[in-house]
Amino acid sequence: MKRVLLLLGVLLLLTGCQQEAKPELIPLEKVPENIRTTAKETLPQVEFEQAIRRPDGGYEVRGKDKSGKVRDVEFSADGKVIEIE
């Protein structure tokens, strides 16, 4: 009986330790150059300040325009623009 409970406890512990991948805030310098270049070409008036690497391998590059409005460009894992906000 002790072995069954111990095995059950270990299994619960192992399955509970799996974490879902979450978006990660990364320095802009860690974003591939082609994505940074495309973001700047897409929104040339924006000063990009930060980036997020999504679990699917895509990126979101975010910054502010001259009026202070937050703008971002979202990219797929293969570097294509998905959305501009």
Beta strands, then each sheet from edge to edge (+ up, - down):
strand 1: 24-26
strand 2: 47-53
strand 3: 59-64
strand 4: 70-75
strand 5: 81-84
sheet 1: 1+ 2- 3+ 4- 5+
end
